[in-house]
Amino acid sequence: MNEILFSGMFFLLALGLLVGVHELGHYGAARWAGVKVLRFSFGFGPVVLEKKVGETIFSIALVPLGGFVRMLDEAEGVVEDCEKERAFNRKSLLQRTIIVGAGPFINIVFAVIAYWAMLVVGASGISSIVGSVDANSIAFRAGLESNDVIDSIDGHKVNTWDGVLKRSITGIVDKRNVPFTYTNENGLKRSSSFDFSSVIFDDLAEKNLLTTMGVTIKHSVLPPVIDKVIVGGAAEVAGLRPGDEILDSNDVPVKSWTQWVDIVRSGADMDLRINIGRGESTRTLILRPHAVEEGGVMVGKIGAQARIPENFEYAPMSKEHFSILAAFPQAIERTWTMSTMTLSFIGKMLSGEISPKNLSGPVSIAQYAGQSAGMGLARFLEFLALISISLGILNLLPIPMLDGGHLLYYLIEFVSRRPVSVRVQGIGQQIGFVLLIALMGTAFYNDLVRLQ
């Protein structure tokens, strides 16, 4: 329950901030053009709280999935003669275009700022050191071996697996070879490429990219030392105590806790003859793991936990960090890359190359918000940048009811030299409403499937 509340809180924080930024773009542009703004709303539906500041009512509504800026407009009601020059519809085509486009534009600008802040703060991640490589996998065919360190992907420097994954996504979407450089265990720098031409993007909804590439991360070895023993468990029955070190099992040396777990899981209801180190002495015990059903398969459990050494890190960590000035071009480049990739993703989804099952709705976004916040300020800033880009690009789609739909009308007006009729706009609104409901319904359905 605490995790749900945590995710929900940061989801509302992120959504409120990004919607506010978007609507502030419209609001600021409208004020610049001399348009009277009647209402600035965070959310839709019944008003929870409102306050009039100057001539504008600022309000918070019950449904926080969006917002709007209502401007004086003769298309929405009678406007007094003394205020007609301040009506939105009386402004020039260029001014109206700027007002409508300012929302998505400010979202992109916000993404640059968020990325910049993330890079200045510094984002920690697991170092891009290869643990193991599966035979005949993408990584294997690229020549990677255990302990290799990936230095760059597609011409961009990386030092974490998070960076490797993010820089590889564009290649997967485009089904192309992605060049990379790496340093082997002997310190020799080499170059190669990942062949993503056979990777199906939809498969990534079922398994992570590292699994798809056939590579694991390099992690530290946790020694096979017992920390806690559960009362009544197989470990206690066999005589295991906290502090005992597993030396071997059925004459097979045990080098790590991971290896020990594998031995136990495969030894359900079987006697294991183990040698343990206890203080200065060595003892031999007979351990019989209890059989427990897990995912339809019987596995062994002994009721014991590993002792984690002080300052132990599961995997080597690296930090991506730039100076205040150096972070700006990096932030702009990342925003551009994510924007173009988002457009490519949408295009491939419309053409059927990518399934709609990859869409995420409010539940998934809330989970991502909570997870990123739990990983620190830098990751939450990165999450805000990604969602801000998505919000900006989504609003630029030529769908009536979205900013992109209005911009489409203005393009038609520019070409035909006359505004799109109210009747056509009304029909477009209805079509846009249906499309948006279908889009939101698909995303929400995907959330429910992922939860299951």
C-alpha positions in Angstrom: 0.0 0.0 0.0 2.9 2.4 0.8 4.4 1.7 -2.6 1.1 2.5 -4.3 0.7 5.8 -2.3 4.4 6.7 -3.1 3.9 6.1 -6.8 0.6 7.9 -6.8 2.1 10.9 -5.1 5.0 11.3 -7.5 2.7 10.6 -10.5 0.4 13.5 -9.4 3.5 15.7 -8.7 5.0 15.0 -12.2 1.6 15.3 -14.0 0.7 18.5 -12.2 4.1 20.0 -13.0 4.1 19.0 -16.7 0.5 20.0 -17.3 1.2 23.3 -15.6 4.3 23.9 -17.8 2.3 23.1 -20.9 -0.6 25.4 -20.1 1.8 28.1 -19.0 3.1 28.1 -22.5 -0.3 28.8 -23.9 -1.0 31.3 -21.2 2.3 33.2 -21.7 1.8 33.3 -25.5 -1.8 34.5 -25.1 -0.8 37.3 -22.8 2.0 38.3 -25.2 -0.5 38.5 -28.1 -2.9 40.6 -26.0 -5.6 37.9 -25.7 -7.7 38.0 -22.5 -7.4 34.7 -20.6 -10.6 33.8 -18.7 -9.5 30.6 -16.9 -6.3 28.6 -16.3 -7.3 25.1 -15.1 -5.2 22.3 -13.7 -7.3 19.2 -14.6 -10.8 18.7 -15.9 -14.2 18.2 -14.4 -15.7 19.7 -11.1 -13.6 22.5 -9.7 -12.0 21.7 -6.3 -10.3 25.1 -5.7 -10.2 28.4 -7.6 -8.9 31.9 -7.1 -9.2 35.0 -9.4 -5.9 36.8 -10.0 -6.4 39.9 -12.1 -8.8 39.0 -14.9 -8.0 35.3 -14.9 -9.5 32.6 -12.7 -6.9 30.0 -11.7 -8.5 26.7 -10.7 -7.7 23.1 -9.8 -10.2 20.5 -11.0 -11.0 17.0 -9.8 -9.5 15.0 -12.7 -5.8 15.7 -12.9 -5.2 14.2 -16.4 -4.7 17.4 -18.2 -5.7 21.0 -18.1 -6.7 23.9 -20.3 -6.5 27.7 -20.8 -9.8 29.3 -21.8 -9.4 32.5 -23.7 -11.9 35.2 -24.8 -13.2 33.9 -28.2 -16.3 35.0 -30.2 -16.7 31.3 -31.3 -17.5 30.4 -27.7 -19.9 33.3 -26.8 -20.8 36.9 -27.1 -17.9 39.3 -26.7 -18.5 43.0 -25.9 -17.4 45.5 -28.5 -14.9 47.0 -26.2 -13.1 43.7 -25.8 -13.3 42.3 -29.3 -9.7 43.2 -30.1 -8.6 41.0 -27.2 -10.5 37.9 -28.5 -8.4 35.0 -29.7 -10.3 34.7 -33.0 -9.5 38.3 -33.9 -5.7 37.7 -33.7 -3.6 37.1 -36.8 -3.0 33.6 -38.1 0.7 33.9 -37.0 -0.3 35.0 -33.4 -2.9 32.1 -33.1 -0.3 29.6 -34.4 2.2 30.8 -31.8 -0.3 30.7 -29.0 -1.4 27.1 -29.8 2.2 25.9 -30.5 3.6 27.4 -27.3 2.3 24.6 -25.1 4.2 21.7 -26.9 7.1 24.0 -27.4 7.5 24.8 -23.7 7.3 21.0 -23.0 10.3 20.4 -25.2 12.2 23.4 -23.6 11.3 21.9 -20.1 12.8 18.6 -21.2 16.1 20.3 -22.1 16.1 22.0 -18.7 15.3 18.7 -16.9 18.0 16.8 -18.8 20.5 19.6 -18.0 19.7 19.4 -14.3 20.0 15.7 -14.3 23.4 15.8 -15.9 24.6 18.5 -13.6 23.4 16.6 -10.5 24.8 13.4 -11.9 23.0 10.1 -12.5 24.4 6.9 -11.0 24.0 3.5 -12.6 25.6 0.1 -12.9 28.9 0.2 -14.8 28.7 -1.1 -18.4 30.9 -4.1 -17.6 30.0 -7.4 -19.3 29.3 -10.3 -16.9 28.6 -13.2 -19.2 27.6 -13.6 -22.9 25.1 -16.2 -24.2 26.3 -18.3 -27.1 25.0 -17.3 -30.6 23.4 -14.1 -29.1 23.6 -10.5 -30.5 26.4 -9.7 -28.0 28.3 -12.9 -28.9 28.2 -12.2 -32.6 29.4 -8.6 -31.8 32.5 -10.2 -30.2 31.8 -9.2 -26.6 33.3 -11.4 -23.8 33.2 -11.5 -20.1 34.8 -8.4 -18.4 34.7 -6.2 -21.5 33.7 -2.6 -20.8 31.4 -0.8 -23.3 32.6 2.7 -23.8 30.3 4.2 -26.4 27.1 3.4 -28.3 26.2 4.9 -31.7 28.9 7.5 -31.2 27.8 8.5 -27.7 30.0 8.0 -24.7 28.4 5.7 -22.1 29.6 4.3 -18.8 26.5 2.7 -17.4 24.2 -0.1 -18.6 21.3 2.4 -18.5 23.2 4.5 -21.0 23.8 1.4 -23.2 20.1 0.6 -23.2 18.9 4.1 -24.0 21.4 4.6 -26.8 20.5 1.2 -28.3 16.7 1.8 -28.5 16.9 3.9 -31.6 18.7 1.1 -33.4 16.1 -1.4 -32.4 13.2 0.8 -33.6 15.0 1.3 -36.9 16.2 -2.3 -37.1 19.8 -1.4 -38.0 23.3 -2.1 -36.9 24.4 0.1 -34.0 28.2 0.7 -33.7 29.9 0.6 -30.3 33.4 0.7 -28.8 34.6 -1.3 -25.9 37.7 -2.1 -23.9 38.7 -5.7 -23.3 40.1 -7.3 -20.1 43.7 -6.6 -21.4 43.0 -2.8 -21.8 42.8 -3.0 -25.7 40.2 -0.7 -27.2 38.1 -2.2 -30.0 35.0 -1.4 -32.1 32.1 -3.5 -33.3 28.4 -3.3 -33.9 25.2 -4.8 -32.5 22.9 -6.2 -35.2 19.4 -5.4 -34.2 17.8 -6.1 -37.6 16.2 -9.3 -36.3 14.9 -7.9 -33.0 11.1 -7.4 -32.8 10.4 -4.4 -30.8 7.2 -5.9 -29.4 9.2 -8.6 -27.8 10.8 -6.0 -25.5 7.4 -5.7 -23.8 7.9 -9.3 -22.6 11.6 -9.3 -21.7 14.3 -6.7 -21.1 16.9 -5.5 -23.6 19.9 -7.2 -21.9 18.2 -10.6 -22.2 17.4 -9.8 -25.9 21.1 -8.9 -26.4 22.2 -12.1 -24.6 24.4 -10.4 -22.0 24.4 -10.0 -18.2 25.9 -7.3 -16.1 29.1 -7.8 -14.1 28.3 -8.1 -10.4 30.3 -8.6 -7.3 30.4 -12.1 -5.8 28.4 -12.5 -2.6 30.1 -15.1 -0.4 28.0 -18.1 0.7 27.7 -17.1 4.3 24.6 -17.6 6.4 23.2 -14.5 8.1 19.8 -15.6 9.4 18.1 -19.0 9.9 14.3 -19.3 10.0 12.9 -21.3 12.9 11.6 -24.7 11.6 13.3 -24.4 8.2 15.5 -27.1 6.7 18.6 -25.0 7.5 17.8 -25.0 11.2 16.9 -28.7 11.2 20.3 -29.5 9.6 22.1 -27.5 12.2 23.1 -24.4 10.2 23.8 -21.3 12.3 24.3 -17.6 11.4 27.9 -17.0 10.4 28.4 -20.5 8.8 30.2 -20.5 5.5 29.2 -23.1 2.9 32.4 -24.7 1.6 31.1 -27.4 -0.6 28.0 -29.5 -1.4 28.3 -33.2 -2.4 32.0 -32.5 -3.0 31.3 -29.6 -5.4 33.1 -26.4 -4.1 30.7 -23.5 -3.5 32.1 -20.2 -4.5 29.2 -17.8 -4.2 25.7 -17.3 -2.7 24.2 -17.4 -6.2 25.7 -20.8 -6.8 24.5 -22.0 -3.4 21.0 -20.9 -4.2 21.0 -22.8 -7.5 22.2 -25.9 -5.6 19.4 -25.6 -3.0 16.7 -24.9 -5.6 17.6 -28.0 -7.6 17.9 -30.2 -4.5 14.3 -30.3 -3.4 13.7 -33.3 -1.0 17.2 -34.5 -1.7 20.0 -35.0 0.9 22.9 -32.6 0.4 26.2 -33.5 2.2 27.7 -30.1 2.9 30.9 -29.0 4.6 30.8 -25.7 6.4 33.3 -23.4 8.0 32.3 -22.3 11.5 34.9 -20.1 13.2 38.2 -22.0 13.1 36.6 -25.4 12.6 35.0 -27.4 9.7 31.9 -29.5 10.0 29.9 -31.8 7.9 26.1 -31.6 7.8 23.3 -33.3 6.0 20.8 -30.8 4.6 17.5 -31.7 3.0 15.8 -28.7 1.3 12.0 -28.6 1.6 10.1 -28.9 -1.7 8.1 -25.7 -2.5 6.0 -25.1 -5.6 7.0 -22.0 -7.4 5.6 -21.1 -10.8 4.3 -24.7 -11.3 7.7 -26.2 -10.5 9.0 -27.8 -7.3 12.1 -26.1 -6.0 14.2 -26.4 -2.8 14.0 -24.0 0.1 16.0 -24.1 3.3 14.9 -21.0 5.2 18.2 -19.1 5.3 19.4 -15.6 4.3 22.7 -14.5 3.0 25.1 -12.3 5.1 25.8 -9.1 3.1 29.2 -7.7 3.9 29.5 -4.0 5.0 29.7 -1.6 2.1 29.0 -4.5 -0.3 27.9 -3.4 -3.8 26.0 -5.9 -5.9 27.6 -4.4 -9.1 30.3 -1.8 -9.8 28.7 1.7 -10.1 29.5 4.7 -12.3 28.2 8.2 -12.3 27.3 10.2 -15.4 28.1 13.8 -14.6 28.8 17.0 -16.6 29.7 20.6 -15.7 27.1 23.4 -15.9 28.2 24.5 -19.3 29.0 21.1 -20.8 25.6 19.7 -19.8 23.7 22.1 -22.1 24.7 20.6 -25.5 24.3 17.1 -24.0 20.7 18.0 -22.8 19.8 19.4 -26.2 21.1 16.4 -28.0 19.2 14.0 -25.7 16.0 15.9 -26.2 16.4 15.9 -29.9 17.2 12.1 -30.0 14.2 11.3 -27.8 11.9 13.5 -29.8 12.8 12.0 -33.1 12.7 8.5 -31.7 9.2 9.2 -30.3 8.0 10.4 -33.7 9.5 7.3 -35.3 7.9 5.1 -32.7 4.5 6.7 -33.4 5.0 6.4 -37.2 5.8 2.7 -36.9 2.9 2.1 -34.6 0.5 3.7 -37.2 2.0 1.6 -40.0 1.6 -1.6 -38.0 5.4 -2.3 -37.5 5.0 -1.8 -33.8 2.1 -3.1 -31.7 -0.1 -0.7 -29.7 0.6 -3.0 -26.7 3.7 -0.9 -26.1 1.6 2.1 -25.1 1.6 3.0 -21.4 -1.3 4.5 -19.5 -1.6 6.3 -16.1 -0.9 3.1 -14.0 2.4 2.3 -15.7 3.4 6.0 -15.7 2.6 6.2 -12.0 4.8 3.1 -11.4 7.7 4.6 -13.4 7.3 7.9 -11.4 7.6 6.1 -8.1 10.5 3.9 -9.3 12.4 6.9 -10.7 11.8 9.0 -7.5 13.1 6.1 -5.4 16.3 6.1 -7.4 17.1 9.7 -6.6 16.7 13.2 -7.9 18.6 12.6 -11.2 16.5 9.7 -12.3 13.2 11.6 -11.4 14.4 14.5 -13.5 15.1 12.2 -16.4 11.6 10.7 -16.0 10.2 14.3 -16.1 12.1 15.0 -19.3 10.9 11.8 -21.0 7.2 12.4 -20.1 7.5 16.1 -21.1 8.8 15.1 -24.5 6.0 12.6 -24.9 3.4 15.2 -23.8 4.8 17.7 -26.3 4.9 15.3 -29.2 1.5 13.8 -28.5 -0.1 17.3 -28.5 1.5 18.0 -31.9 -0.3 15.1 -33.5 -2.8 16.3 -36.1 -5.8 15.1 -34.1 -8.7 17.5 -33.5 -9.0 18.4 -29.8 -5.2 18.4 -29.5 -2.9 21.4 -30.3 -1.8 19.6 -33.5 -5.4 19.5 -34.7 -5.7 23.3 -34.4 -2.4 23.8 -36.1 -3.7 21.6 -38.9 -6.7 23.9 -39.2 -4.3 26.9 -39.4 -2.3 25.3 -42.1 -5.5 24.7 -44.1 -6.4 28.4 -43.5 -3.0 29.5 -44.7 -3.3 27.5 -47.9 -7.0 28.2 -48.6 -6.9 31.9 -47.4 -10.0 31.3 -45.3 -10.7 29.8 -41.8 -12.0 26.2 -41.5 -15.8 26.4 -41.0 -17.3 25.9 -37.5 -19.2 22.9 -38.8 -16.0 21.1 -40.0 -14.3 21.9 -36.8 -17.3 20.5 -34.8 -17.1 17.2 -36.8 -13.3 17.2 -36.2 -13.9 17.6 -32.5 -16.1 14.5 -32.5 -13.6 12.4 -34.4 -10.8 13.6 -32.2 -12.8 12.7 -29.1 -13.3 9.1 -30.4 -9.6 8.8 -31.3 -8.5 10.0 -27.9 -10.8 7.7 -26.0 -9.6 4.8 -28.1 -6.0 5.7 -27.4 -6.5 6.1 -23.7 -8.5 2.9 -23.6 -5.7 1.0 -25.3 -3.1 2.4 -22.9 -5.2 1.6 -19.9 -5.9 -1.9 -21.1 -2.1 -2.4 -21.5 -1.6 -1.3 -17.9 -4.1 -3.9 -16.7 -2.4 -6.6 -18.7 1.0 -5.7 -17.3 -0.4 -5.7 -13.7 -1.6 -9.3 -14.3 
